[in-house]
């Protein structure tokens, strides 16, 4: 199964293609010990400016979804959604909050720190909808922590 999409952004043409392979999924499940592997997916995103290709990104996915029950459009939507979540988390936690620069020496503390920043980020996203930028919400909480805790019911 194949699908192609074409769109434009900032004067560039963006093409997205997806290949879905369920025939080889059983082999991968057995050979690599991947339980519930039912579909193999490859997505290709190319950015063109005029006739010159600016970038080409290939991504591979393994899915437990049955290819006969899910459309190619839905697979592409799921793949794009996965990277949207990953990109949003990375941007905020690493670039804005410098999560990767924190040095924690006690074993297990890094996982706790990551969970705490993910929780804080989830609270900020869920509070007040999408109308305010997360950074503005975070600054407001920083300046008025008691009011924010009261909003949360504490």
N, CA, C and O atoms as a GROMACS GRO file, in nm:
protein
  616
    1UNK      N    1   0.085  -0.116   0.000
    1UNK     CA    2   0.000   0.000   0.000
    1UNK      C    3   0.090   0.123   0.000
    1UNK      O    4   0.190   0.127   0.072
    2UNK      N    5   0.055   0.224  -0.080
    2UNK     CA    6   0.134   0.346  -0.091
    2UNK      C    7   0.042   0.467  -0.086
    2UNK      O    8  -0.077   0.458  -0.118
    3UNK      N    9   0.098   0.580  -0.047
    3UNK     CA   10   0.024   0.705  -0.046
    3UNK      C   11   0.124   0.818  -0.061
    3UNK      O   12   0.235   0.811  -0.008
    4UNK      N   13   0.086   0.922  -0.134
    4UNK     CA   14   0.168   1.041  -0.148
    4UNK      C   15   0.085   1.164  -0.116
    4UNK      O   16  -0.033   1.170  -0.150
    5UNK      N   17   0.147   1.261  -0.049
    5UNK     CA   18   0.084   1.390  -0.020
    5UNK      C   19   0.182   1.499  -0.063
    5UNK      O   20   0.303   1.483  -0.053
    6UNK      N   21   0.127   1.609  -0.112
    6UNK     CA   22   0.210   1.723  -0.150
    6UNK      C   23   0.150   1.847  -0.084
    6UNK      O   24   0.029   1.867  -0.087
    7UNK      N   25   0.237   1.930  -0.025
    7UNK     CA   26   0.193   2.053   0.038
    7UNK      C   27   0.299   2.160   0.022
    7UNK      O   28   0.407   2.134  -0.031
    8UNK      N   29   0.268   2.281   0.066
    8UNK     CA   30   0.363   2.391   0.058
    8UNK      C   31   0.380   2.455   0.194
    8UNK      O   32   0.286   2.463   0.273
    9UNK      N   33   0.504   2.501   0.221
    9UNK     CA   34   0.532   2.571   0.345
    9UNK      C   35   0.653   2.661   0.322
    9UNK      O   36   0.759   2.615   0.281
   10UNK      N   37   0.636   2.789   0.350
   10UNK     CA   38   0.744   2.888   0.338
   10UNK      C   39   0.812   2.884   0.201
   10UNK      O   40   0.935   2.890   0.192
   11UNK      N   41   0.733   2.875   0.095
   11UNK     CA   42   0.787   2.877  -0.040
   11UNK      C   43   0.850   2.747  -0.086
   11UNK      O   44   0.907   2.742  -0.195
   12UNK      N   45   0.840   2.643  -0.007
   12UNK     CA   46   0.895   2.513  -0.044
   12UNK      C   47   0.781   2.414  -0.066
   12UNK      O   48   0.674   2.425  -0.007
   13UNK      N   49   0.806   2.318  -0.152
   13UNK     CA   50   0.711   2.210  -0.175
   13UNK      C   51   0.754   2.092  -0.089
   13UNK      O   52   0.870   2.050  -0.093
   14UNK      N   53   0.661   2.039  -0.011
   14UNK     CA   54   0.690   1.928   0.078
   14UNK      C   55   0.612   1.806   0.030
   14UNK      O   56   0.489   1.811   0.018
   15UNK      N   57   0.683   1.698   0.003
   15UNK     CA   58   0.616   1.574  -0.036
   15UNK      C   59   0.635   1.472   0.075
   15UNK      O   60   0.742   1.460   0.134
   16UNK      N   61   0.528   1.400   0.101
   16UNK     CA   62   0.532   1.292   0.199
   16UNK      C   63   0.482   1.166   0.132
   16UNK      O   64   0.377   1.166   0.068
   17UNK      N   65   0.559   1.059   0.149
   17UNK     CA   66   0.517   0.929   0.094
   17UNK      C   67   0.524   0.826   0.204
   17UNK      O   68   0.605   0.836   0.296
   18UNK      N   69   0.438   0.729   0.194
   18UNK     CA   70   0.437   0.622   0.292
   18UNK      C   71   0.425   0.489   0.219
   18UNK      O   72   0.345   0.475   0.127
   19UNK      N   73   0.505   0.393   0.262
   19UNK     CA   74   0.497   0.256   0.212
   19UNK      C   75   0.459   0.167   0.329
   19UNK      O   76   0.518   0.176   0.436
   20UNK      N   77   0.362   0.084   0.308
   20UNK     CA   78   0.313  -0.004   0.413
   20UNK      C   79   0.331  -0.148   0.367
   20UNK      O   80   0.284  -0.185   0.259
   21UNK      N   81   0.398  -0.229   0.448
   21UNK     CA   82   0.432  -0.366   0.412
   21UNK      C   83   0.387  -0.459   0.524
   21UNK      O   84   0.444  -0.457   0.633
   22UNK      N   85   0.287  -0.538   0.498
   22UNK     CA   86   0.244  -0.636   0.598
   22UNK      C   87   0.297  -0.775   0.565
   22UNK      O   88   0.297  -0.864   0.650
   23UNK      N   89   0.342  -0.794   0.441
   23UNK     CA   90   0.389  -0.927   0.398
   23UNK      C   91   0.514  -0.971   0.473
   23UNK      O   92   0.529  -1.090   0.503
   24UNK      N   93   0.605  -0.878   0.504
   24UNK     CA   94   0.730  -0.913   0.570
   24UNK      C   95   0.724  -0.897   0.722
   24UNK      O   96   0.823  -0.925   0.791
   25UNK      N   97   0.611  -0.853   0.775
   25UNK     CA   98   0.600  -0.828   0.919
   25UNK      C   99   0.618  -0.956   1.001
   25UNK      O  100   0.679  -0.953   1.107
   26UNK      N  101   0.565  -1.067   0.952
   26UNK     CA  102   0.577  -1.194   1.026
   26UNK      C  103   0.724  -1.236   1.037
   26UNK      O  104   0.767  -1.286   1.141
   27UNK      N  105   0.801  -1.215   0.930
   27UNK     CA  106   0.944  -1.246   0.933
   27UNK      C  107   1.015  -1.162   1.039
   27UNK      O  108   1.094  -1.214   1.118
   28UNK      N  109   0.987  -1.030   1.041
   28UNK     CA  110   1.050  -0.940   1.138
   28UNK      C  111   1.011  -0.979   1.280
   28UNK      O  112   1.094  -0.979   1.370
   29UNK      N  113   0.883  -1.013   1.299
   29UNK     CA  114   0.836  -1.053   1.432
   29UNK      C  115   0.912  -1.174   1.484
   29UNK      O  116   0.949  -1.180   1.602
   30UNK      N  117   0.935  -1.270   1.395
   30UNK     CA  118   1.004  -1.393   1.437
   30UNK      C  119   1.155  -1.374   1.445
   30UNK      O  120   1.217  -1.413   1.544
   31UNK      N  121   1.215  -1.316   1.342
   31UNK     CA  122   1.361  -1.304   1.335
   31UNK      C  123   1.417  -1.208   1.441
   31UNK      O  124   1.524  -1.232   1.496
   32UNK      N  125   1.346  -1.101   1.469
   32UNK     CA  126   1.396  -1.001   1.563
   32UNK      C  127   1.323  -1.003   1.697
   32UNK      O  128   1.344  -0.918   1.783
   33UNK      N  129   1.237  -1.102   1.713
   33UNK     CA  130   1.162  -1.117   1.838
   33UNK      C  131   1.083  -0.989   1.872
   33UNK      O  132   1.096  -0.935   1.982
   34UNK      N  133   1.003  -0.943   1.776
   34UNK     CA  134   0.919  -0.825   1.795
   34UNK      C  135   0.774  -0.873   1.807
   34UNK      O  136   0.710  -0.898   1.705
   35UNK      N  137   0.722  -0.885   1.928
   35UNK     CA  138   0.586  -0.935   1.943
   35UNK      C  139   0.484  -0.840   1.881
   35UNK      O  140   0.501  -0.718   1.882
   36UNK      N  141   0.378  -0.898   1.827
   36UNK     CA  142   0.266  -0.822   1.767
   36UNK      C  143   0.305  -0.736   1.648
   36UNK      O  144   0.232  -0.643   1.614
   37UNK      N  145   0.415  -0.764   1.583
   37UNK     CA  146   0.454  -0.689   1.463
   37UNK      C  147   0.364  -0.735   1.348
   37UNK      O  148   0.373  -0.848   1.303
   38UNK      N  149   0.278  -0.645   1.303
   38UNK     CA  150   0.185  -0.680   1.196
   38UNK      C  151   0.206  -0.596   1.070
   38UNK      O  152   0.163  -0.634   0.961
   39UNK      N  153   0.273  -0.482   1.086
   39UNK     CA  154   0.291  -0.392   0.972
   39UNK      C  155   0.426  -0.321   0.982
   39UNK      O  156   0.465  -0.275   1.089
   40UNK      N  157   0.495  -0.313   0.869
   40UNK     CA  158   0.619  -0.237   0.858
   40UNK      C  159   0.587  -0.111   0.777
   40UNK      O  160   0.516  -0.118   0.677
   41UNK      N  161   0.639   0.002   0.822
   41UNK     CA  162   0.605   0.129   0.757
   41UNK      C  163   0.732   0.208   0.731
   41UNK      O  164   0.823   0.212   0.815
   42UNK      N  165   0.738   0.270   0.615
   42UNK     CA  166   0.847   0.362   0.582
   42UNK      C  167   0.783   0.492   0.536
   42UNK      O  168   0.698   0.493   0.447
   43UNK      N  169   0.824   0.603   0.598
   43UNK     CA  170   0.776   0.734   0.554
   43UNK      C  171   0.896   0.812   0.498
   43UNK      O  172   1.007   0.803   0.549
   44UNK      N  173   0.869   0.887   0.392
   44UNK     CA  174   0.971   0.971   0.328
   44UNK      C  175   0.915   1.112   0.320
   44UNK      O  176   0.805   1.134   0.269
   45UNK      N  177   0.993   1.208   0.370
   45UNK     CA  178   0.954   1.349   0.362
   45UNK      C  179   1.064   1.422   0.287
   45UNK      O  180   1.180   1.422   0.329
   46UNK      N  181   1.026   1.485   0.176
   46UNK     CA  182   1.122   1.562   0.097
   46UNK      C  183   1.078   1.707   0.092
   46UNK      O  184   0.959   1.737   0.080
   47UNK      N  185   1.175   1.797   0.100
   47UNK     CA  186   1.149   1.940   0.090
   47UNK      C  187   1.221   1.989  -0.035
   47UNK      O  188   1.342   1.971  -0.049
   48UNK      N  189   1.145   2.051  -0.125
   48UNK     CA  190   1.198   2.100  -0.251
   48UNK      C  191   1.183   2.252  -0.259
   48UNK      O  192   1.077   2.305  -0.225
   49UNK      N  193   1.286   2.320  -0.302
   49UNK     CA  194   1.280   2.463  -0.333
   49UNK      C  195   1.315   2.476  -0.480
   49UNK      O  196   1.430   2.462  -0.520
   50UNK      N  197   1.213   2.502  -0.559
   50UNK     CA  198   1.232   2.498  -0.704
   50UNK      C  199   1.256   2.354  -0.747
   50UNK      O  200   1.178   2.265  -0.715
   51UNK      N  201   1.365   2.332  -0.819
   51UNK     CA  202   1.399   2.197  -0.863
   51UNK      C  203   1.508   2.134  -0.778
   51UNK      O  204   1.557   2.026  -0.809
   52UNK      N  205   1.547   2.205  -0.669
   52UNK     CA  206   1.654   2.154  -0.584
   52UNK      C  207   1.595   2.096  -0.455
   52UNK      O  208   1.518   2.161  -0.385
   53UNK      N  209   1.634   1.972  -0.426
   53UNK     CA  210   1.589   1.907  -0.303
   53UNK      C  211   1.670   1.960  -0.187
   53UNK      O  212   1.793   1.951  -0.187
   54UNK      N  213   1.601   2.015  -0.086
   54UNK     CA  214   1.666   2.072   0.032
   54UNK      C  215   1.695   1.965   0.137
   54UNK      O  216   1.799   1.967   0.203
   55UNK      N  217   1.600   1.871   0.152
   55UNK     CA  218   1.620   1.766   0.251
   55UNK      C  219   1.536   1.644   0.216
   55UNK      O  220   1.437   1.652   0.144
   56UNK      N  221   1.579   1.531   0.270
   56UNK     CA  222   1.506   1.405   0.254
   56UNK      C  223   1.520   1.326   0.384
   56UNK      O  224   1.631   1.294   0.426
   57UNK      N  225   1.406   1.296   0.446
   57UNK     CA  226   1.407   1.224   0.574
   57UNK      C  227   1.331   1.093   0.558
   57UNK      O  228   1.216   1.092   0.512
   58UNK      N  229   1.394   0.984   0.595
   58UNK     CA  230   1.329   0.853   0.597
   58UNK      C  231   1.310   0.811   0.741
   58UNK      O  232   1.401   0.825   0.823
   59UNK      N  233   1.193   0.759   0.770
   59UNK     CA  234   1.166   0.708   0.905
   59UNK      C  235   1.099   0.573   0.891
   59UNK      O  236   1.018   0.551   0.801
   60UNK      N  237   1.134   0.483   0.981
   60UNK     CA  238   1.079   0.348   0.978
   60UNK      C  239   1.001   0.322   1.106
   60UNK      O  240   1.042   0.363   1.215
   61UNK      N  241   0.888   0.254   1.092
   61UNK     CA  242   0.803   0.223   1.205
   61UNK      C  243   0.763   0.076   1.200
   61UNK      O  244   0.756   0.016   1.093
   62UNK      N  245   0.739   0.021   1.316
   62UNK     CA  246   0.680  -0.112   1.329
   62UNK      C  247   0.548  -0.091   1.402
   62UNK      O  248   0.544  -0.022   1.504
   63UNK      N  249   0.442  -0.151   1.351
   63UNK     CA  250   0.310  -0.131   1.410
   63UNK      C  251   0.241  -0.264   1.439
   63UNK      O  252   0.261  -0.363   1.368
   64UNK      N  253   0.159  -0.264   1.543
   64UNK     CA  254   0.076  -0.380   1.574
   64UNK      C  255  -0.060  -0.370   1.505
   64UNK      O  256  -0.142  -0.461   1.516
   65UNK      N  257  -0.084  -0.259   1.435
   65UNK     CA  258  -0.211  -0.242   1.364
   65UNK      C  259  -0.212  -0.327   1.237
   65UNK      O  260  -0.110  -0.346   1.172
   66UNK      N  261  -0.329  -0.376   1.204
   66UNK     CA  262  -0.347  -0.458   1.085
   66UNK      C  263  -0.361  -0.366   0.963
   66UNK      O  264  -0.450  -0.281   0.960
   67UNK      N  265  -0.275  -0.382   0.864
   67UNK     CA  266  -0.276  -0.296   0.746
   67UNK      C  267  -0.406  -0.304   0.668
   67UNK      O  268  -0.442  -0.209   0.599
   68UNK      N  269  -0.476  -0.415   0.677
   68UNK     CA  270  -0.603  -0.426   0.603
   68UNK      C  271  -0.716  -0.352   0.673
   68UNK      O  272  -0.820  -0.325   0.612
   69UNK      N  273  -0.697  -0.318   0.801
   69UNK     CA  274  -0.801  -0.249   0.876
   69UNK      C  275  -0.777  -0.099   0.888
   69UNK      O  276  -0.866  -0.024   0.930
   70UNK      N  277  -0.656  -0.054   0.852
   70UNK     CA  278  -0.621   0.087   0.867
   70UNK      C  279  -0.577   0.142   0.731
   70UNK      O  280  -0.500   0.078   0.660
   71UNK      N  281  -0.628   0.260   0.696
   71UNK     CA  282  -0.593   0.319   0.567
   71UNK      C  283  -0.452   0.377   0.569
   71UNK      O  284  -0.397   0.403   0.675
   72UNK      N  285  -0.396   0.397   0.451
   72UNK     CA  286  -0.264   0.458   0.440
   72UNK      C  287  -0.267   0.601   0.495
   72UNK      O  288  -0.170   0.646   0.556
   73UNK      N  289  -0.378   0.672   0.473
   73UNK     CA  290  -0.392   0.806   0.526
   73UNK      C  291  -0.382   0.806   0.679
   73UNK      O  292  -0.318   0.894   0.738
   74UNK      N  293  -0.446   0.707   0.741
   74UNK     CA  294  -0.444   0.699   0.888
   74UNK      C  295  -0.304   0.664   0.939
   74UNK      O  296  -0.259   0.719   1.039
   75UNK      N  297  -0.235   0.573   0.871
   75UNK     CA  298  -0.097   0.541   0.910
   75UNK      C  299  -0.009   0.665   0.903
   75UNK      O  300   0.071   0.690   0.993
   76UNK      N  301  -0.023   0.743   0.796
   76UNK     CA  302   0.056   0.864   0.781
   76UNK      C  303   0.022   0.965   0.891
   76UNK      O  304   0.110   1.030   0.946
   77UNK      N  305  -0.105   0.976   0.923
   77UNK     CA  306  -0.150   1.065   1.030
   77UNK      C  307  -0.090   1.023   1.164
   77UNK      O  308  -0.044   1.107   1.242
   78UNK      N  309  -0.090   0.893   1.191
   78UNK     CA  310  -0.033   0.842   1.316
   78UNK      C  311   0.118   0.867   1.322
   78UNK      O  312   0.171   0.905   1.427
   79UNK      N  313   0.186   0.845   1.212
   79UNK     CA  314   0.331   0.868   1.208
   79UNK      C  315   0.364   1.015   1.230
   79UNK      O  316   0.455   1.048   1.305
   80UNK      N  317   0.289   1.102   1.165
   80UNK     CA  318   0.312   1.246   1.182
   80UNK      C  319   0.279   1.289   1.324
   80UNK      O  320   0.349   1.373   1.381
   81UNK      N  321   0.174   1.234   1.381
   81UNK     CA  322   0.136   1.266   1.518
   81UNK      C  323   0.241   1.225   1.618
   81UNK      O  324   0.267   1.296   1.716
   82UNK      N  325   0.303   1.109   1.594
   82UNK     CA  326   0.410   1.061   1.682
   82UNK      C  327   0.524   1.163   1.687
   82UNK      O  328   0.573   1.197   1.795
   83UNK      N  329   0.566   1.210   1.570
   83UNK     CA  330   0.678   1.303   1.567
   83UNK      C  331   0.640   1.440   1.619
   83UNK      O  332   0.725   1.512   1.670
   84UNK      N  333   0.513   1.478   1.607
   84UNK     CA  334   0.469   1.606   1.661
   84UNK      C  335   0.484   1.605   1.813
   84UNK      O  336   0.533   1.701   1.871
   85UNK      N  337   0.441   1.498   1.876
   85UNK     CA  338   0.455   1.485   2.021
   85UNK      C  339   0.602   1.486   2.059
   85UNK      O  340   0.642   1.558   2.151
   86UNK      N  341   0.682   1.407   1.989
   86UNK     CA  342   0.825   1.398   2.018
   86UNK      C  343   0.891   1.535   2.002
   86UNK      O  344   0.971   1.575   2.086
   87UNK      N  345   0.859   1.605   1.895
   87UNK     CA  346   0.920   1.736   1.869
   87UNK      C  347   0.878   1.838   1.974
   87UNK      O  348   0.961   1.915   2.022
   88UNK      N  349   0.750   1.839   2.010
   88UNK     CA  350   0.702   1.934   2.110
   88UNK      C  351   0.769   1.910   2.244
   88UNK      O  352   0.813   2.005   2.309
   89UNK      N  353   0.778   1.785   2.286
   89UNK     CA  354   0.843   1.755   2.414
   89UNK      C  355   0.990   1.794   2.410
   89UNK      O  356   1.040   1.856   2.504
   90UNK      N  357   1.058   1.759   2.302
   90UNK     CA  358   1.201   1.790   2.291
   90UNK      C  359   1.224   1.941   2.294
   90UNK      O  360   1.312   1.990   2.365
   91UNK      N  361   1.146   2.013   2.217
   91UNK     CA  362   1.164   2.158   2.208
   91UNK      C  363   1.151   2.223   2.344
   91UNK      O  364   1.236   2.302   2.385
   92UNK      N  365   1.044   2.191   2.414
   92UNK     CA  366   1.021   2.255   2.544
   92UNK      C  367   1.118   2.205   2.649
   92UNK      O  368   1.184   2.285   2.716
   93UNK      N  369   1.129   2.073   2.665
   93UNK     CA  370   1.209   2.020   2.774
   93UNK      C  371   1.359   2.042   2.754
   93UNK      O  372   1.431   2.069   2.850
   94UNK      N  373   1.406   2.030   2.632
   94UNK     CA  374   1.550   2.043   2.610
   94UNK      C  375   1.592   2.185   2.577
   94UNK      O  376   1.686   2.238   2.635
   95UNK      N  377   1.523   2.247   2.484
   95UNK     CA  378   1.567   2.380   2.440
   95UNK      C  379   1.526   2.490   2.537
   95UNK      O  380   1.606   2.579   2.565
   96UNK      N  381   1.404   2.486   2.588
   96UNK     CA  382   1.359   2.593   2.679
   96UNK      C  383   1.403   2.567   2.821
   96UNK      O  384   1.446   2.659   2.890
   97UNK      N  385   1.392   2.442   2.867
   97UNK     CA  386   1.420   2.411   3.007
   97UNK      C  387   1.559   2.350   3.026
   97UNK      O  388   1.594   2.314   3.138
   98UNK      N  389   1.636   2.336   2.920
   98UNK     CA  390   1.774   2.284   2.927
   98UNK      C  391   1.783   2.152   3.004
   98UNK      O  392   1.874   2.132   3.084
   99UNK      N  393   1.689   2.062   2.978
   99UNK     CA  394   1.686   1.935   3.051
   99UNK      C  395   1.815   1.855   3.034
   99UNK      O  396   1.862   1.792   3.129
  100UNK      N  397   1.872   1.855   2.915
  100UNK     CA  398   1.993   1.777   2.890
  100UNK      C  399   2.116   1.833   2.962
  100UNK      O  400   2.215   1.762   2.978
  101UNK      N  401   2.110   1.958   3.004
  101UNK     CA  402   2.226   2.019   3.072
  101UNK      C  403   2.227   1.994   3.222
  101UNK      O  404   2.326   2.023   3.289
  102UNK      N  405   2.117   1.940   3.274
  102UNK     CA  406   2.114   1.911   3.417
  102UNK      C  407   2.199   1.787   3.446
  102UNK      O  408   2.180   1.682   3.383
  103UNK      N  409   2.290   1.800   3.540
  103UNK     CA  410   2.374   1.687   3.578
  103UNK      C  411   2.323   1.636   3.713
  103UNK      O  412   2.327   1.707   3.813
  104UNK      N  413   2.277   1.513   3.713
  104UNK     CA  414   2.224   1.452   3.835
  104UNK      C  415   2.308   1.328   3.865
  104UNK      O  416   2.318   1.239   3.781
  105UNK      N  417   2.366   1.323   3.982
  105UNK     CA  418   2.460   1.216   4.015
  105UNK      C  419   2.398   1.097   4.086
  105UNK      O  420   2.454   0.988   4.083
  106UNK      N  421   2.284   1.116   4.150
  106UNK     CA  422   2.222   1.005   4.221
  106UNK      C  423   2.150   0.914   4.123
  106UNK      O  424   2.076   0.962   4.037
  107UNK      N  425   2.169   0.783   4.133
  107UNK     CA  426   2.102   0.689   4.043
  107UNK      C  427   1.950   0.702   4.054
  107UNK      O  428   1.894   0.710   4.163
  108UNK      N  429   1.885   0.704   3.938
  108UNK     CA  430   1.739   0.710   3.934
  108UNK      C  431   1.683   0.851   3.937
  108UNK      O  432   1.565   0.871   3.909
  109UNK      N  433   1.766   0.949   3.971
  109UNK     CA  434   1.717   1.086   3.980
  109UNK      C  435   1.684   1.145   3.843
  109UNK      O  436   1.593   1.227   3.831
  110UNK      N  437   1.758   1.104   3.740
  110UNK     CA  438   1.730   1.153   3.605
  110UNK      C  439   1.591   1.117   3.558
  110UNK      O  440   1.522   1.198   3.495
  111UNK      N  441   1.549   0.994   3.587
  111UNK     CA  442   1.414   0.951   3.548
  111UNK      C  443   1.308   1.030   3.622
  111UNK      O  444   1.206   1.068   3.565
  112UNK      N  445   1.334   1.057   3.753
  112UNK     CA  446   1.238   1.135   3.832
  112UNK      C  447   1.231   1.278   3.778
  112UNK      O  448   1.123   1.335   3.765
  113UNK      N  449   1.349   1.336   3.748
  113UNK     CA  450   1.352   1.473   3.694
  113UNK      C  451   1.274   1.480   3.562
  113UNK      O  452   1.196   1.572   3.541
  114UNK      N  453   1.294   1.383   3.475
  114UNK     CA  454   1.224   1.381   3.347
  114UNK      C  455   1.073   1.368   3.367
  114UNK      O  456   0.994   1.434   3.299
  115UNK      N  457   1.033   1.281   3.461
  115UNK     CA  458   0.890   1.265   3.489
  115UNK      C  459   0.831   1.394   3.544
  115UNK      O  460   0.718   1.430   3.509
  116UNK      N  461   0.904   1.463   3.629
  116UNK     CA  462   0.855   1.589   3.687
  116UNK      C  463   0.839   1.698   3.580
  116UNK      O  464   0.740   1.770   3.579
  117UNK      N  465   0.938   1.708   3.490
  117UNK     CA  466   0.926   1.809   3.385
  117UNK      C  467   0.814   1.773   3.288
  117UNK      O  468   0.746   1.862   3.236
  118UNK      N  469   0.795   1.643   3.262
  118UNK     CA  470   0.683   1.602   3.177
  118UNK      C  471   0.550   1.634   3.243
  118UNK      O  472   0.457   1.678   3.176
  119UNK      N  473   0.539   1.612   3.373
  119UNK     CA  474   0.417   1.645   3.446
  119UNK      C  475   0.392   1.795   3.443
  119UNK      O  476   0.279   1.839   3.417
  120UNK      N  477   0.495   1.874   3.468
  120UNK     CA  478   0.480   2.019   3.464
  120UNK      C  479   0.435   2.066   3.327
  120UNK      O  480   0.348   2.152   3.315
  121UNK      N  481   0.494   2.009   3.224
  121UNK     CA  482   0.458   2.045   3.088
  121UNK      C  483   0.313   2.006   3.057
  121UNK      O  484   0.241   2.083   2.993
  122UNK      N  485   0.271   1.889   3.102
  122UNK     CA  486   0.132   1.846   3.081
  122UNK      C  487   0.035   1.938   3.151
  122UNK      O  488  -0.070   1.972   3.096
  123UNK      N  489   0.069   1.979   3.272
  123UNK     CA  490  -0.018   2.073   3.345
  123UNK      C  491  -0.028   2.206   3.272
  123UNK      O  492  -0.136   2.263   3.260
  124UNK      N  493   0.086   2.255   3.223
  124UNK     CA  494   0.085   2.382   3.151
  124UNK      C  495   0.004   2.373   3.021
  124UNK      O  496  -0.069   2.466   2.987
  125UNK      N  497   0.017   2.260   2.950
  125UNK     CA  498  -0.059   2.244   2.826
  125UNK      C  499  -0.208   2.234   2.852
  125UNK      O  500  -0.289   2.288   2.777
  126UNK      N  501  -0.245   2.163   2.959
  126UNK     CA  502  -0.388   2.142   2.985
  126UNK      C  503  -0.453   2.266   3.045
  126UNK      O  504  -0.575   2.283   3.033
  127UNK      N  505  -0.377   2.352   3.107
  127UNK     CA  506  -0.431   2.471   3.172
  127UNK      C  507  -0.449   2.584   3.070
  127UNK      O  508  -0.352   2.626   3.006
  128UNK      N  509  -0.570   2.631   3.055
  128UNK     CA  510  -0.596   2.747   2.970
  128UNK      C  511  -0.598   2.718   2.821
  128UNK      O  512  -0.594   2.811   2.741
  129UNK      N  513  -0.605   2.593   2.782
  129UNK     CA  514  -0.615   2.560   2.640
  129UNK      C  515  -0.491   2.599   2.562
  129UNK      O  516  -0.382   2.616   2.619
  130UNK      N  517  -0.508   2.613   2.433
  130UNK     CA  518  -0.396   2.644   2.344
  130UNK      C  519  -0.382   2.794   2.320
  130UNK      O  520  -0.299   2.837   2.240
  131UNK      N  521  -0.463   2.875   2.392
  131UNK     CA  522  -0.464   3.019   2.363
  131UNK      C  523  -0.333   3.088   2.402
  131UNK      O  524  -0.292   3.183   2.337
  132UNK      N  525  -0.269   3.041   2.508
  132UNK     CA  526  -0.143   3.102   2.552
  132UNK      C  527  -0.027   3.009   2.520
  132UNK      O  528  -0.040   2.887   2.522
  133UNK      N  529   0.085   3.068   2.490
  133UNK     CA  530   0.205   2.988   2.468
  133UNK      C  531   0.250   2.926   2.600
  133UNK      O  532   0.231   2.986   2.706
  134UNK      N  533   0.308   2.808   2.593
  134UNK     CA  534   0.352   2.738   2.714
  134UNK      C  535   0.454   2.822   2.790
  134UNK      O  536   0.453   2.822   2.913
  135UNK      N  537   0.541   2.892   2.720
  135UNK     CA  538   0.642   2.973   2.789
  135UNK      C  539   0.577   3.085   2.869
  135UNK      O  540   0.622   3.115   2.979
  136UNK      N  541   0.472   3.147   2.815
  136UNK     CA  542   0.402   3.253   2.889
  136UNK      C  543   0.333   3.196   3.012
  136UNK      O  544   0.334   3.257   3.119
  137UNK      N  545   0.274   3.078   2.996
  137UNK     CA  546   0.210   3.012   3.111
  137UNK      C  547   0.315   2.980   3.218
  137UNK      O  548   0.292   3.003   3.336
  138UNK      N  549   0.429   2.928   3.175
  138UNK     CA  550   0.535   2.892   3.270
  138UNK      C  551   0.586   3.016   3.343
  138UNK      O  552   0.612   3.010   3.463
  139UNK      N  553   0.600   3.127   3.273
  139UNK     CA  554   0.645   3.250   3.338
  139UNK      C  555   0.542   3.298   3.439
  139UNK      O  556   0.578   3.343   3.548
  140UNK      N  557   0.413   3.289   3.404
  140UNK     CA  558   0.307   3.329   3.496
  140UNK      C  559   0.312   3.244   3.623
  140UNK      O  560   0.302   3.296   3.734
  141UNK      N  561   0.328   3.112   3.606
  141UNK     CA  562   0.336   3.021   3.721
  141UNK      C  563   0.459   3.054   3.806
  141UNK      O  564   0.453   3.050   3.929
  142UNK      N  565   0.568   3.088   3.740
  142UNK     CA  566   0.691   3.123   3.811
  142UNK      C  567   0.671   3.246   3.899
  142UNK      O  568   0.723   3.252   4.011
  143UNK      N  569   0.596   3.344   3.850
  143UNK     CA  570   0.574   3.467   3.925
  143UNK      C  571   0.458   3.455   4.025
  143UNK      O  572   0.455   3.528   4.124
  144UNK      N  573   0.363   3.362   4.001
  144UNK     CA  574   0.245   3.349   4.087
  144UNK      C  575   0.219   3.203   4.121
  144UNK      O  576   0.113   3.150   4.086
  145UNK      N  577   0.313   3.137   4.188
  145UNK     CA  578   0.296   2.994   4.215
  145UNK      C  579   0.177   2.962   4.305
  145UNK      O  580   0.111   2.860   4.287
  146UNK      N  581   0.149   3.049   4.403
  146UNK     CA  582   0.036   3.024   4.494
  146UNK      C  583  -0.097   3.026   4.418
  146UNK      O  584  -0.185   2.944   4.445
  147UNK      N  585  -0.111   3.119   4.325
  147UNK     CA  586  -0.235   3.124   4.246
  147UNK      C  587  -0.250   3.000   4.161
  147UNK      O  588  -0.360   2.947   4.146
  148UNK      N  589  -0.139   2.953   4.104
  148UNK     CA  590  -0.145   2.832   4.020
  148UNK      C  591  -0.183   2.711   4.103
  148UNK      O  592  -0.265   2.630   4.061
  149UNK      N  593  -0.123   2.697   4.222
  149UNK     CA  594  -0.156   2.586   4.309
  149UNK      C  595  -0.304   2.591   4.350
  149UNK      O  596  -0.368   2.487   4.364
  150UNK      N  597  -0.356   2.711   4.370
  150UNK     CA  598  -0.498   2.726   4.404
  150UNK      C  599  -0.584   2.681   4.287
  150UNK      O  600  -0.688   2.617   4.307
  151UNK      N  601  -0.542   2.714   4.163
  151UNK     CA  602  -0.616   2.668   4.044
  151UNK      C  603  -0.618   2.516   4.035
  151UNK      O  604  -0.716   2.457   3.988
  152UNK      N  605  -0.510   2.452   4.082
  152UNK     CA  606  -0.501   2.306   4.078
  152UNK      C  607  -0.576   2.240   4.195
  152UNK      O  608  -0.590   2.118   4.200
  153UNK      N  609  -0.624   2.322   4.286
  153UNK     CA  610  -0.700   2.267   4.399
  153UNK      C  611  -0.618   2.243   4.524
  153UNK      O  612  -0.664   2.171   4.613
  154UNK      N  613  -0.501   2.300   4.534
  154UNK     CA  614  -0.417   2.282   4.653
  154UNK      C  615  -0.429   2.403   4.745
  154UNK      O  616  -0.366   2.406   4.851
   0.00000   0.00000   0.00000
